Amino acid sequence: MFVVRLFCAAGMSTSLMVNKMKEAAKEMGLEADIEASAEANMAKETDGIDVALLGPQVRYKLAEAKKICGPKNVAVDVIPMMDYGTMNGKKVLEFALKLAGK
């Protein structure tokens, strides 16, 4: 099971991306647990996950996210703006897999 959490300002704008990523995972035959949340919940919602992705609108939180995710061995980065803007779930899922070294 590949576990990904997307974090944005309020957890709302990433819900569409989550659905697109779930569709892509299904097409790839990948068992994945993908959910969205507010970045304020990152500390408690990164236990046992593979990758944490930040929405471009909270990219300024990346350093803080690395401090939270680093000790938990969770890969973290900002979703590329172009892929987020076009809601390219497949590209973002591939980005997450690459981050996790899968």
PLY file of the C-alpha trace (Angstrom):
ply
format ascii 1.0
element vertex 102
property float x
property float y
property float z
element edge 101
property int vertex1
property int vertex2
end_header
0.00 0.00 0.00
1.41 3.34 -1.13
0.27 6.07 1.28
0.24 9.72 0.21
-1.11 12.81 1.94
-1.63 16.12 0.16
-1.50 19.23 2.30
-2.85 22.65 1.36
-4.14 25.75 3.11
-7.48 24.27 4.19
-7.53 20.79 2.65
-10.16 21.79 0.10
-8.43 22.64 -3.17
-6.47 19.39 -3.17
-9.56 17.16 -2.98
-9.96 17.25 -6.78
-6.28 16.32 -7.17
-6.77 13.42 -4.74
-9.58 12.05 -6.94
-7.43 12.42 -10.08
-4.53 10.63 -8.34
-6.82 7.81 -7.17
-8.06 7.35 -10.77
-4.44 7.23 -11.99
-3.48 4.69 -9.28
-6.40 2.48 -10.33
-5.33 2.66 -13.99
-1.76 1.74 -12.97
-2.97 -1.16 -10.82
-1.40 0.51 -7.78
-2.90 0.02 -4.35
-2.82 3.52 -2.89
-4.24 5.42 0.09
-4.40 9.07 -1.01
-6.10 11.79 1.05
-6.01 15.57 1.46
-5.69 17.58 4.64
-4.92 21.07 5.89
-1.21 21.77 6.33
-1.93 22.63 9.97
-2.56 18.88 10.53
0.75 17.74 9.04
2.45 16.80 12.32
-0.27 14.31 13.24
-1.14 13.10 9.74
2.29 12.04 8.55
2.77 8.98 10.77
3.15 5.83 8.68
2.84 7.50 5.29
5.24 7.26 2.33
4.98 10.77 0.88
3.67 14.18 1.93
2.92 16.59 -0.91
2.33 20.30 -0.42
0.01 22.26 -2.66
1.83 25.09 -4.49
-0.07 27.66 -2.43
1.73 26.48 0.75
5.20 26.00 -0.78
6.53 28.49 1.81
5.89 25.74 4.42
8.38 23.31 2.80
11.22 23.88 5.31
8.82 23.32 8.21
7.38 20.24 6.47
10.89 18.77 6.08
11.45 19.18 9.85
8.22 17.26 10.53
8.68 14.58 7.86
12.46 14.04 8.06
12.53 12.23 11.42
9.63 10.03 10.24
11.44 9.08 6.98
8.59 10.57 4.95
9.51 12.05 1.56
8.13 15.57 1.14
8.04 18.13 -1.66
5.81 20.69 -3.37
3.50 19.53 -6.17
4.81 21.05 -9.43
2.69 24.09 -10.29
2.01 23.00 -13.89
0.76 19.55 -12.84
-1.35 21.04 -10.06
-2.80 23.72 -12.32
-3.80 21.18 -14.97
-4.95 18.69 -12.29
-2.72 16.00 -13.82
-3.20 13.25 -11.25
-1.05 10.77 -13.13
1.95 13.13 -13.23
1.56 13.99 -9.52
1.27 10.30 -8.61
4.41 9.53 -10.64
6.13 12.46 -8.87
5.14 10.95 -5.48
6.37 7.49 -6.47
9.70 8.92 -7.60
10.05 10.85 -4.32
9.47 7.64 -2.39
12.00 5.80 -4.55
9.36 3.41 -5.92
0 1
1 2
2 3
3 4
4 5
5 6
6 7
7 8
8 9
9 10
10 11
11 12
12 13
13 14
14 15
15 16
16 17
17 18
18 19
19 20
20 21
21 22
22 23
23 24
24 25
25 26
26 27
27 28
28 29
29 30
30 31
31 32
32 33
33 34
34 35
35 36
36 37
37 38
38 39
39 40
40 41
41 42
42 43
43 44
44 45
45 46
46 47
47 48
48 49
49 50
50 51
51 52
52 53
53 54
54 55
55 56
56 57
57 58
58 59
59 60
60 61
61 62
62 63
63 64
64 65
65 66
66 67
67 68
68 69
69 70
70 71
71 72
72 73
73 74
74 75
75 76
76 77
77 78
78 79
79 80
80 81
81 82
82 83
83 84
84 85
85 86
86 87
87 88
88 89
89 90
90 91
91 92
92 93
93 94
94 95
95 96
96 97
97 98
98 99
99 100
100 101
